[in-house]
Amino acid sequence: MSSAKWTRDEMAARVARDIPEGACVNLGIGLPTLVANHLPGDREVVLHSENGVLGMGPAPAPGDEDYDLINAGKQPVTLLPGGCYFHHADSFAMMRGGHLDVCVLGAFQVSAGGDLANWHTGGADAIPAVGGAMDLAIGAKKTYVMMEHLTKNGQSKLVERCTYPLTGIGCVSRVYTDLAVIDLAPDGAKVIDCVEGLAFDELQRLTGIALVDAR
């Protein structure tokens, strides 16, 4: 059994690699925010935040933070030349109007059919926090999920059917975990990349849905 995993920054770099030139992209709270730090400098990608920012850059250097300029997760951000900020309602109109090419969200569970559960575990002590995730998940042209492959208890976050409250139905097309990149298509869950040293059989053992090796 291999213990190899991608680090969070390696996961973020892998997501950044797949974001095309000219895309308008929303990065969700948590892990997805790291993607901004790995976008190639020679590729124009317009980053959107649902609190009303367009044209975000990477995280500011220590000491250069401006807490009047933050993303939806209350983290300080930078603004690239041509960037702007605007009313929250205009931001949600962009999301709901289909103007985002890609959104990258975290998740508690993703089903084989692309259903997304990322706002509430249903636990008695859990604090539900849907934010703009429902609008993003169905409003973006493509919804990617970036998450750890397993829960802290060793259970697969990729499941045949979500048991947590749903954020969106059939909205996720690609999942990036610390073990693999998996496309969710009508003809199966296709592994298109995998951490070096992890055998396909071992990846399948750790995953709660049937996989197809498409590398």
Backbone bond lengths (Angstrom), bond angles and torsions (degrees), N, CA, C in turn:
res aa  C-N    CA-C-N  psi(-1)  N-CA   C-N-CA  omega(-1)  CA-C   N-CA-C  phi
1 M - - - 1.463 - - 1.518 110.22 -
2 S 1.337 116.89 128.76 1.453 121.60 179.10 1.526 109.73 -85.29
3 S 1.342 115.66 140.34 1.468 120.34 175.72 1.518 110.71 -101.66
4 A 1.345 117.11 9.01 1.453 121.23 -177.52 1.525 111.14 -67.52
5 K 1.315 115.08 137.20 1.464 121.37 175.80 1.519 108.10 -144.51
6 W 1.328 115.66 151.69 1.454 118.93 168.71 1.523 109.00 -75.31
7 T 1.327 116.86 140.39 1.459 120.72 172.57 1.527 108.82 -72.04
8 R 1.312 115.93 171.11 1.465 119.51 178.78 1.525 111.23 -61.48
9 D 1.327 116.88 -39.31 1.455 119.45 179.08 1.520 111.24 -70.51
10 E 1.320 117.63 -34.59 1.463 120.16 176.05 1.527 111.19 -67.13
11 M 1.338 116.48 -38.00 1.466 120.22 174.17 1.521 110.58 -61.22
12 A 1.335 115.95 -45.56 1.460 120.42 -179.00 1.524 111.26 -62.82
13 A 1.333 116.32 -40.30 1.461 120.26 178.73 1.523 110.75 -65.25
14 R 1.331 116.81 -35.13 1.468 120.82 179.55 1.528 110.44 -68.01
15 V 1.336 117.14 -39.14 1.463 120.14 175.89 1.533 109.86 -65.17
16 A 1.332 115.98 -46.66 1.468 120.82 -177.81 1.518 111.53 -57.34
17 R 1.321 116.38 -34.81 1.466 121.37 -179.83 1.526 111.94 -59.98
18 D 1.323 117.28 -29.52 1.465 121.67 -174.58 1.523 113.75 -94.38
19 I 1.330 118.07 -1.74 1.462 120.13 -179.04 1.525 108.34 -88.39
20 P 1.330 117.31 120.45 1.466 120.46 -171.77 1.522 113.62 -78.11
21 E 1.305 114.36 161.03 1.464 122.76 173.95 1.524 110.55 -54.44
22 G 1.338 116.06 133.04 1.452 121.33 174.90 1.513 115.70 83.54
23 A 1.331 118.32 0.82 1.467 120.93 -177.34 1.525 111.47 -72.98
24 C 1.321 115.38 145.66 1.466 122.75 170.98 1.524 106.43 -101.41
25 V 1.337 116.95 120.01 1.464 121.75 -165.33 1.524 110.99 -131.30
26 N 1.323 116.27 136.24 1.462 121.78 170.89 1.520 108.93 -105.91
27 L 1.328 116.56 129.77 1.458 122.51 177.13 1.519 108.86 -106.36
28 G 1.326 116.83 118.05 1.454 121.49 -176.62 1.518 113.00 -69.47
29 I 1.315 115.22 171.01 1.465 122.72 -179.80 1.524 110.12 -65.66
30 G 1.329 116.57 145.66 1.462 121.71 177.51 1.515 111.91 93.88
31 L 1.333 116.29 -138.08 1.461 121.94 -177.28 1.532 113.87 -49.33
32 P 1.326 119.70 -44.60 1.463 119.24 -175.44 1.525 114.90 -57.82
33 T 1.328 118.26 -26.03 1.468 119.20 -178.76 1.524 111.78 -62.18
34 L 1.338 117.82 -23.84 1.464 121.51 -179.77 1.524 112.39 -66.98
35 V 1.332 116.93 -21.44 1.471 120.50 -177.71 1.526 110.74 -59.76
36 A 1.334 117.30 -34.01 1.471 121.16 -178.43 1.522 112.17 -57.59
37 N 1.326 116.73 -30.97 1.462 121.00 -177.15 1.522 112.91 -79.24
38 H 1.325 117.77 -6.11 1.460 120.90 -174.39 1.527 113.28 -121.20
39 L 1.306 117.92 6.23 1.460 120.30 177.17 1.533 109.22 -72.42
40 P 1.322 118.22 130.94 1.468 120.32 -178.74 1.526 111.60 -59.26
41 G 1.325 116.09 139.61 1.454 120.64 -177.87 1.515 113.66 -66.20
42 D 1.342 117.22 -21.88 1.465 120.26 -178.91 1.529 112.67 -93.71
43 R 1.325 117.06 8.98 1.459 121.51 179.51 1.527 108.86 -117.04
44 E 1.321 116.79 125.97 1.460 120.49 179.79 1.526 110.07 -85.44
45 V 1.325 115.53 112.46 1.462 122.62 175.44 1.524 107.11 -128.40
46 V 1.316 117.50 128.14 1.462 122.23 -177.94 1.528 108.26 -96.55
47 L 1.331 115.87 115.64 1.466 120.79 -178.10 1.527 110.83 -94.67
48 H 1.333 114.70 133.15 1.463 123.32 -177.62 1.522 109.28 -114.78
49 S 1.333 115.95 142.59 1.467 120.80 173.06 1.523 108.21 -126.72
50 E 1.347 116.42 137.28 1.467 119.27 -170.16 1.516 114.05 -68.46
51 N 1.339 118.54 -13.10 1.459 119.25 175.51 1.527 112.18 -79.45
52 G 1.364 117.03 0.25 1.451 119.90 172.61 1.506 115.34 110.07
53 V 1.329 116.88 47.14 1.470 121.38 178.30 1.523 108.42 -132.58
54 L 1.310 116.19 138.22 1.458 122.11 176.00 1.528 107.64 -135.08
55 G 1.331 115.98 129.98 1.461 120.02 -179.70 1.519 113.16 94.57
56 M 1.333 117.02 34.71 1.466 120.59 177.97 1.521 110.71 -71.66
57 G 1.329 114.71 149.86 1.453 121.44 173.51 1.513 110.52 -107.89
58 P 1.339 117.71 -162.80 1.470 120.71 178.27 1.525 111.67 -69.57
59 A 1.310 115.68 172.68 1.470 120.67 177.95 1.522 110.15 -60.56
60 P 1.342 118.52 145.04 1.463 120.43 179.33 1.522 111.85 -69.05
61 A 1.312 115.61 155.06 1.463 120.49 175.43 1.521 109.30 -66.41
62 P 1.332 118.26 149.77 1.467 120.37 177.60 1.529 111.28 -52.99
63 G 1.315 115.62 130.08 1.455 121.06 -178.04 1.514 113.83 95.56
64 D 1.345 116.89 -15.25 1.465 120.76 -179.36 1.523 112.27 -103.31
65 E 1.317 118.09 10.89 1.458 120.88 -177.80 1.531 111.70 -66.89
66 D 1.321 115.46 140.03 1.459 122.78 173.90 1.526 106.60 -123.08
67 Y 1.327 117.21 106.07 1.462 120.08 -173.63 1.528 112.94 -78.89
68 D 1.325 117.37 5.21 1.456 120.59 166.64 1.528 110.44 -88.99
69 L 1.333 117.12 -6.05 1.466 121.80 178.50 1.525 107.51 -125.49
70 I 1.329 115.62 96.81 1.461 121.24 -174.29 1.524 109.96 -132.19
71 N 1.345 115.14 163.43 1.464 119.91 173.77 1.529 109.65 -92.82
72 A 1.318 116.77 -173.70 1.461 120.88 -176.28 1.527 112.53 -66.41
73 G 1.329 116.70 -19.46 1.456 120.39 177.26 1.517 113.46 -92.21
74 K 1.350 116.15 11.89 1.473 123.83 179.05 1.529 112.66 67.48
75 Q 1.323 117.19 20.65 1.462 121.68 175.80 1.522 109.40 -91.79
76 P 1.336 118.29 138.00 1.465 119.61 177.16 1.525 110.68 -64.99
77 V 1.320 116.23 141.10 1.460 122.28 -179.11 1.524 109.06 -130.65
78 T 1.320 116.04 172.35 1.454 121.41 172.40 1.524 108.75 -109.12
79 L 1.325 115.23 163.01 1.456 121.32 179.07 1.520 108.26 -120.74
80 L 1.329 116.51 124.35 1.456 121.03 179.73 1.533 110.32 -77.64
81 P 1.332 117.66 161.23 1.469 119.40 176.01 1.531 110.98 -54.21
82 G 1.327 116.39 131.15 1.457 121.36 -176.78 1.508 113.63 91.09
83 G 1.336 117.99 -8.32 1.460 121.74 178.55 1.527 111.12 -70.24
84 C 1.328 115.74 162.43 1.460 119.65 -178.23 1.524 110.16 -154.82
85 Y 1.322 115.38 167.16 1.458 120.60 173.94 1.518 108.56 -134.77
86 F 1.343 116.19 154.22 1.458 120.90 -166.51 1.520 109.67 -159.41
87 H 1.335 115.79 -178.79 1.464 121.90 -174.85 1.535 111.27 -65.68
88 H 1.332 114.44 144.71 1.459 122.38 179.01 1.536 111.44 -54.60
89 A 1.325 116.92 -40.06 1.465 120.40 -178.40 1.529 111.39 -64.47
90 D 1.334 117.27 -37.26 1.464 120.18 177.25 1.522 110.53 -66.06
91 S 1.326 115.74 -36.54 1.461 120.35 178.76 1.526 111.08 -62.78
92 F 1.329 116.71 -44.02 1.465 119.98 179.46 1.530 111.37 -70.49
93 A 1.323 117.63 -27.63 1.463 119.82 174.91 1.524 110.02 -66.11
94 M 1.331 117.04 -36.13 1.467 120.53 175.25 1.524 110.36 -63.39
95 M 1.323 116.08 -44.58 1.458 121.14 -177.89 1.526 111.14 -65.24
96 R 1.319 116.27 -47.43 1.464 120.58 -175.11 1.527 112.26 -77.20
97 G 1.319 116.42 -19.87 1.453 120.63 -176.60 1.514 114.30 -88.60
98 G 1.328 117.93 4.41 1.453 121.24 177.61 1.521 114.49 77.10
99 H 1.325 116.92 26.65 1.462 120.71 -176.43 1.529 113.70 -91.64
100 L 1.326 117.77 -5.30 1.460 121.20 177.79 1.525 109.68 -96.74
101 D 1.319 115.88 131.98 1.470 120.00 178.60 1.521 111.84 -76.36
102 V 1.334 115.80 -40.61 1.473 120.97 -175.97 1.518 109.11 -142.47
103 C 1.322 117.30 140.76 1.462 120.40 163.29 1.524 107.52 -123.85
104 V 1.324 115.29 144.58 1.462 122.14 178.82 1.519 106.82 -118.45
105 L 1.332 116.86 116.72 1.455 122.14 -174.44 1.526 111.06 -121.70
106 G 1.311 116.27 154.54 1.451 121.36 169.03 1.519 109.14 -82.95
107 A 1.333 116.77 171.72 1.470 119.17 -178.75 1.519 111.42 -157.76
108 F 1.340 114.93 151.65 1.461 121.93 167.93 1.526 109.77 -88.13
109 Q 1.337 115.56 -38.21 1.472 121.46 178.92 1.526 109.30 -149.04
110 V 1.337 114.70 148.44 1.466 122.21 169.60 1.523 106.59 -133.88
111 S 1.336 116.73 132.74 1.460 120.23 -178.47 1.522 110.85 -89.32
112 A 1.335 115.06 165.94 1.462 121.19 178.33 1.525 111.50 -59.46
113 G 1.323 117.08 -27.42 1.451 121.66 179.72 1.512 114.35 -89.62
114 G 1.332 116.91 5.08 1.458 120.45 178.04 1.514 115.16 88.51
115 D 1.345 117.96 11.37 1.459 120.29 174.37 1.528 109.43 -70.75
116 L 1.325 116.13 145.02 1.460 122.16 -175.57 1.526 110.88 -119.10
117 A 1.331 116.01 131.88 1.473 122.82 172.58 1.523 107.26 -126.63
118 N 1.347 115.98 108.16 1.470 116.99 -176.19 1.526 114.21 -142.66
119 W 1.334 117.38 14.15 1.465 116.49 -176.62 1.526 114.23 -118.84
120 H 1.318 118.44 -14.50 1.475 119.42 -175.96 1.523 108.86 -161.63
121 T 1.327 116.28 133.13 1.464 119.65 177.62 1.522 111.96 -89.54
122 G 1.324 116.89 -8.08 1.452 120.01 -178.31 1.510 113.34 82.31
123 G 1.335 116.93 -3.00 1.461 120.68 -179.94 1.518 111.73 -69.63
124 A 1.342 115.63 149.35 1.464 120.49 -177.05 1.518 112.06 -62.24
125 D 1.340 117.42 -31.46 1.462 120.52 -177.66 1.530 112.24 -100.00
126 A 1.335 117.30 6.96 1.466 120.97 -178.53 1.527 110.43 -78.77
127 I 1.325 115.00 148.47 1.454 120.92 177.77 1.528 107.75 -107.74
128 P 1.339 118.40 104.75 1.463 119.94 -177.85 1.522 110.95 -65.40
129 A 1.328 116.62 139.76 1.463 121.03 -176.86 1.519 109.28 -149.38
130 V 1.324 116.41 82.83 1.461 118.96 -176.46 1.521 112.03 -78.26
131 G 1.341 118.26 -32.41 1.448 120.11 -179.38 1.519 111.18 53.72
132 G 1.343 115.96 -133.61 1.461 119.68 178.80 1.506 113.03 -100.60
133 A 1.339 117.36 14.39 1.470 120.72 -172.52 1.523 112.91 -60.87
134 M 1.326 117.79 -39.98 1.468 119.73 -179.02 1.528 110.60 -63.82
135 D 1.335 116.45 -40.75 1.457 120.53 179.66 1.526 110.61 -67.56
136 L 1.322 116.52 -41.31 1.458 120.86 -179.73 1.523 111.67 -66.64
137 A 1.327 116.20 -44.79 1.463 120.88 -172.76 1.524 112.06 -60.90
138 I 1.324 116.67 -35.55 1.470 119.19 -178.93 1.522 112.56 -102.19
139 G 1.336 117.44 -15.10 1.457 120.29 -176.95 1.516 113.69 -88.65
140 A 1.326 117.16 -30.95 1.463 120.33 -179.27 1.526 110.38 -74.24
141 K 1.324 115.97 150.52 1.459 120.02 179.73 1.532 111.11 -67.63
142 K 1.334 116.43 -33.16 1.465 121.25 174.78 1.521 108.73 -136.20
143 T 1.338 116.15 136.21 1.464 121.64 177.09 1.511 109.07 -115.52
144 Y 1.325 115.53 117.84 1.458 122.73 175.77 1.524 108.63 -105.97
145 V 1.313 116.19 148.06 1.465 121.29 175.35 1.521 109.32 -116.74
146 M 1.320 115.92 136.72 1.464 123.43 177.16 1.526 106.82 -122.13
147 M 1.331 116.81 115.54 1.469 120.69 -175.36 1.523 110.42 -157.08
148 E 1.306 116.94 164.03 1.456 120.71 171.35 1.527 108.58 -71.32
149 H 1.308 116.33 147.53 1.462 121.04 -174.92 1.520 111.91 -67.79
150 L 1.339 116.47 -36.68 1.464 122.22 -175.79 1.521 111.25 -121.28
151 T 1.318 115.93 153.42 1.461 121.32 171.77 1.526 109.35 -73.70
152 K 1.312 116.33 173.14 1.468 120.66 177.68 1.525 111.20 -61.99
153 N 1.325 116.55 -22.98 1.468 121.69 178.57 1.524 112.93 -91.94
154 G 1.339 116.39 5.92 1.457 119.79 176.50 1.520 115.19 83.46
155 Q 1.346 117.06 14.76 1.466 120.52 178.48 1.531 110.37 -92.07
156 S 1.308 115.75 145.14 1.461 120.25 178.77 1.530 111.03 -67.54
157 K 1.342 115.63 136.06 1.458 120.26 174.18 1.527 111.31 -85.73
158 L 1.315 116.14 -13.53 1.462 121.50 170.80 1.519 107.52 -90.64
159 V 1.314 116.54 119.04 1.465 121.69 -171.23 1.528 110.49 -132.87
160 E 1.322 115.30 158.14 1.460 118.79 176.64 1.526 111.18 -64.47
161 R 1.323 115.79 -39.79 1.460 120.64 179.80 1.524 108.78 -145.58
162 C 1.333 117.10 130.70 1.457 120.43 -179.09 1.527 110.76 -65.32
163 T 1.332 114.93 138.21 1.465 120.11 175.80 1.526 111.39 -104.11
164 Y 1.315 117.45 -9.32 1.467 122.13 175.83 1.522 109.63 -92.83
165 P 1.345 117.99 160.66 1.471 120.32 178.04 1.526 111.26 -56.50
166 L 1.320 116.44 136.96 1.467 120.85 -174.79 1.527 112.45 -80.21
167 T 1.321 113.33 145.61 1.459 121.99 171.20 1.517 109.87 -94.32
168 G 1.335 116.41 -41.78 1.453 121.95 179.63 1.513 110.21 -155.98
169 I 1.316 117.00 156.47 1.468 122.99 -177.41 1.531 109.59 -108.68
170 G 1.322 115.69 126.37 1.457 121.09 175.11 1.515 114.59 59.46
171 C 1.328 117.30 30.91 1.465 120.40 -172.63 1.527 113.78 -100.03
172 V 1.324 118.80 -20.54 1.465 121.92 -174.48 1.526 110.42 -87.90
173 S 1.323 116.35 126.05 1.464 119.96 178.91 1.523 113.13 -105.39
174 R 1.337 117.25 -22.82 1.468 119.64 -179.24 1.520 109.81 -147.20
175 V 1.332 116.10 141.64 1.462 122.15 179.24 1.524 109.21 -122.74
176 Y 1.325 115.45 130.52 1.461 122.59 174.97 1.525 107.67 -111.00
177 T 1.317 117.19 119.14 1.461 120.66 176.40 1.527 108.72 -118.58
178 D 1.325 115.72 -178.71 1.463 119.49 177.31 1.521 111.80 -77.81
179 L 1.346 117.50 0.76 1.462 121.66 178.20 1.527 113.57 -117.00
180 A 1.341 117.65 -30.41 1.460 118.83 -171.11 1.520 111.88 -162.42
181 V 1.325 114.50 166.22 1.466 122.35 170.15 1.519 106.38 -114.46
182 I 1.331 116.69 125.03 1.458 121.88 -171.51 1.519 109.89 -129.93
183 D 1.334 116.18 123.97 1.460 121.64 173.67 1.520 109.44 -87.80
184 L 1.326 116.38 132.88 1.467 121.62 177.01 1.523 108.08 -101.64
185 A 1.321 115.68 105.38 1.462 122.21 -175.70 1.528 109.70 -121.20
186 P 1.331 117.45 162.63 1.469 119.97 178.90 1.527 113.50 -57.47
187 D 1.339 116.73 -26.61 1.468 119.22 -179.33 1.523 113.30 -99.92
188 G 1.340 116.71 18.89 1.456 119.35 172.61 1.517 114.08 130.29
189 A 1.333 114.63 169.31 1.464 122.50 177.71 1.525 108.12 -90.92
190 K 1.326 116.31 110.84 1.460 121.50 -170.43 1.530 111.34 -104.84
191 V 1.318 116.21 121.89 1.459 121.50 176.95 1.519 107.96 -79.44
192 I 1.338 117.11 116.66 1.457 120.46 -179.46 1.523 112.30 -106.57
193 D 1.333 116.92 -10.88 1.462 121.67 176.19 1.519 108.00 -160.11
194 C 1.313 115.70 155.30 1.472 120.20 -176.16 1.519 108.78 -153.03
195 V 1.321 116.42 148.26 1.460 120.40 178.06 1.526 109.55 -60.97
196 E 1.314 115.69 140.65 1.462 120.55 -176.74 1.532 110.63 -62.93
197 G 1.324 115.56 134.18 1.456 120.54 177.29 1.522 114.47 95.22
198 L 1.332 117.19 -5.91 1.463 120.18 179.35 1.526 109.09 -99.81
199 A 1.324 116.32 116.62 1.462 121.25 179.96 1.529 109.97 -70.49
200 F 1.322 115.58 149.25 1.466 120.01 -179.55 1.523 111.21 -59.38
201 D 1.324 118.30 -41.03 1.466 120.99 -179.52 1.518 111.24 -60.79
202 E 1.337 116.51 -37.37 1.464 119.75 178.99 1.528 110.58 -70.81
203 L 1.329 117.02 -39.96 1.458 120.27 176.05 1.528 110.39 -60.32
204 Q 1.331 116.44 -42.94 1.465 119.88 178.48 1.525 111.27 -62.33
205 R 1.323 116.98 -39.44 1.471 120.26 179.67 1.524 111.46 -62.09
206 L 1.320 116.69 -32.22 1.461 121.39 -176.80 1.521 113.16 -86.86
207 T 1.327 116.41 -5.23 1.462 121.09 -171.48 1.518 111.44 -112.52
208 G 1.335 115.79 136.53 1.460 120.92 -174.05 1.512 115.16 -84.07
209 I 1.337 117.86 7.64 1.462 121.28 176.64 1.522 108.51 -133.64
210 A 1.329 116.56 158.50 1.471 121.06 178.11 1.517 109.40 -69.93
211 L 1.328 115.44 135.79 1.457 121.74 -178.19 1.528 111.17 -113.65
212 V 1.334 115.36 153.67 1.463 122.67 172.52 1.516 107.30 -120.88
213 D 1.328 117.15 129.44 1.460 121.16 179.73 1.531 108.48 -81.73
214 A 1.336 116.27 105.43 1.469 121.51 -176.83 1.522 112.31 -109.71
215 R 1.312 117.41 19.78 1.473 120.04 -178.99 1.522 110.99 -77.57
